[in-house]
């Protein structure tokens, strides 16, 4: 297996497949690791494209995002690279366009369309997975900090571990990033 910025080359029986995937999935992978990928197969005039995810939940959210008009695989992948499926669910349920706008290629109109077209497809009783995210939505500084740390190459598990030991209620984005980096460098 070879890992690039927005895709991996997945080897199966001596054949390498280029599989586009989210940054969250890439952060959970290592070279020569045996993995199971959940694949979305996209056949277009200009080629065959594979989109893979390390969790079924991520694939399901990707499929839901593709149901929204004017959202294709690239934008869907950008959204899943910026936000977890739980954060997307929470943003839809809470009608929080600002969270969705953090993803590249998603503006105010697209975020509104995602909320409008998916609100009936997201189960609001899915409290276990939504509960953790609602805490993060209270403070947009934390979301910006998390996205910044992910773009630096840290995994969500590492970031969450460092955040659990911090009192972030009075911290701004810059302070959160500094403290998390300090804790992760130990």
C-alpha positions in Angstrom: 0.0 0.0 0.0 1.2 3.5 -0.8 -0.2 6.6 0.9 -0.5 9.9 -0.9 -2.2 13.2 0.1 -5.7 12.4 -1.0 -5.6 8.8 -2.1 -3.9 5.5 -1.4 -2.7 2.8 -3.8 -4.3 -0.3 -2.4 -2.8 -3.6 -3.6 -5.0 -6.7 -4.0 -3.5 -9.9 -5.6 -0.6 -8.0 -7.2 -2.8 -5.2 -8.7 -2.6 -1.7 -7.4 -5.9 0.3 -7.2 -5.9 4.1 -6.7 -8.5 4.7 -4.0 -9.4 8.3 -3.2 -10.2 8.6 0.5 -10.8 11.2 3.3 -8.0 12.6 5.4 -9.6 10.9 8.4 -9.2 7.5 6.7 -5.6 8.3 5.6 -4.7 9.3 9.2 -5.7 5.9 10.4 -3.5 4.0 7.9 0.1 2.9 7.7 2.1 1.4 4.9 1.9 -2.4 4.5 -1.0 -2.6 6.8 -3.8 -5.1 6.0 -7.0 -3.2 5.9 -10.6 -3.5 4.9 -11.9 -0.6 2.8 -15.6 0.2 2.1 -15.6 1.2 -1.5 -17.8 3.5 -3.6 -17.4 2.7 -7.3 -17.9 5.7 -9.7 -17.9 5.0 -13.4 -17.7 8.2 -15.5 -16.9 8.9 -19.2 -13.4 9.9 -18.4 -12.6 6.9 -16.2 -13.3 4.6 -13.3 -12.8 6.1 -9.8 -12.8 4.3 -6.5 -13.6 6.1 -3.2 -12.7 4.1 -0.1 -13.3 4.6 3.6 -12.0 2.7 6.7 -15.4 2.8 8.3 -18.9 1.9 7.1 -20.2 5.0 8.8 -18.0 7.2 6.6 -19.1 5.4 3.4 -22.8 5.8 4.5 -22.3 9.5 5.0 -20.5 9.8 1.7 -23.5 8.2 0.0 -25.9 10.5 1.7 -23.8 13.6 0.7 -23.9 12.4 -2.9 -27.7 12.6 -2.8 -27.5 16.3 -2.4 -27.9 18.2 -5.6 -24.6 19.7 -7.0 -22.5 17.7 -4.6 -20.2 15.2 -6.3 -17.6 12.8 -5.0 -14.8 15.5 -4.7 -16.9 17.8 -2.6 -18.3 14.9 -0.6 -14.7 13.8 0.1 -13.7 17.3 1.1 -16.5 17.4 3.6 -15.5 14.0 5.1 -11.8 15.1 5.2 -12.8 18.2 7.3 -15.6 16.8 9.4 -16.4 13.4 10.9 -19.7 11.7 10.0 -20.9 12.6 13.6 -20.0 16.2 13.1 -21.9 16.3 9.9 -24.9 14.7 11.5 -24.8 17.2 14.3 -24.5 20.1 11.9 -27.5 18.9 9.9 -29.6 18.3 13.0 -28.6 21.6 14.6 -28.9 23.4 11.2 -25.4 24.7 11.7 -24.2 26.0 8.3 -21.0 27.4 9.8 -19.6 24.0 10.6 -20.3 22.7 7.1 -18.7 25.8 5.6 -15.4 24.8 7.1 -15.0 22.2 4.3 -13.4 23.3 1.1 -15.9 23.8 -1.7 -18.8 24.3 0.6 -20.3 27.8 0.8 -23.4 29.1 2.6 -25.7 27.9 -0.2 -24.3 24.4 -0.4 -24.3 24.1 3.4 -28.0 25.1 3.4 -28.8 22.6 0.6 -27.0 19.8 2.6 -29.1 20.6 5.7 -32.4 20.9 3.7 -31.9 17.8 1.6 -30.5 15.5 4.3 -32.4 16.6 7.4 -35.0 13.8 6.9 -32.3 11.2 6.2 -30.4 11.8 9.5 -31.8 10.0 12.5 -32.1 12.6 15.3 -32.5 9.8 17.9 -28.9 8.8 17.2 -28.0 10.5 20.5 -24.9 8.4 21.3 -23.1 9.6 18.2 -24.4 13.1 18.3 -23.7 13.8 22.0 -19.9 14.2 21.7 -20.2 16.5 18.8 -22.6 18.9 20.4 -20.0 19.7 23.0 -17.6 20.8 20.2 -20.2 22.9 18.5 -20.5 25.1 21.5 -17.1 26.5 20.7 -16.1 27.0 17.1 -12.5 27.7 18.1 -12.2 24.0 19.0 -13.4 22.9 15.6 -11.0 25.2 13.8 -8.2 24.0 16.1 -9.1 20.3 15.4 -9.1 20.9 11.6 -5.8 22.7 11.8 -4.2 19.9 13.8 -5.6 17.3 11.4 -4.1 19.2 8.5 -0.7 19.0 10.3 -1.0 15.2 10.2 -2.3 14.4 13.7 -5.0 11.8 14.0 -8.3 12.5 15.6 -7.4 10.0 18.4 -4.2 11.9 19.3 -6.0 15.2 19.2 -8.9 13.9 21.4 -6.4 12.5 23.9 -4.6 15.8 24.3 -7.9 17.8 24.4 -9.3 15.6 27.2 -6.7 16.9 29.5 -7.3 20.6 28.7 -9.8 23.2 30.0 -10.6 24.8 26.7 -13.5 26.9 27.9 -11.5 30.2 28.0 -9.0 29.4 25.2 -9.0 30.7 21.7 -8.0 28.7 18.6 -4.3 29.6 18.8 -4.0 28.7 22.5 -5.8 25.3 21.9 -3.4 24.4 19.1 -0.3 25.5 21.1 -1.4 23.4 24.1 -2.3 20.3 22.1 1.0 20.5 20.2 2.9 20.9 23.5 1.1 17.8 24.9 1.6 15.7 21.8 5.3 16.5 21.6 6.0 14.9 25.0 
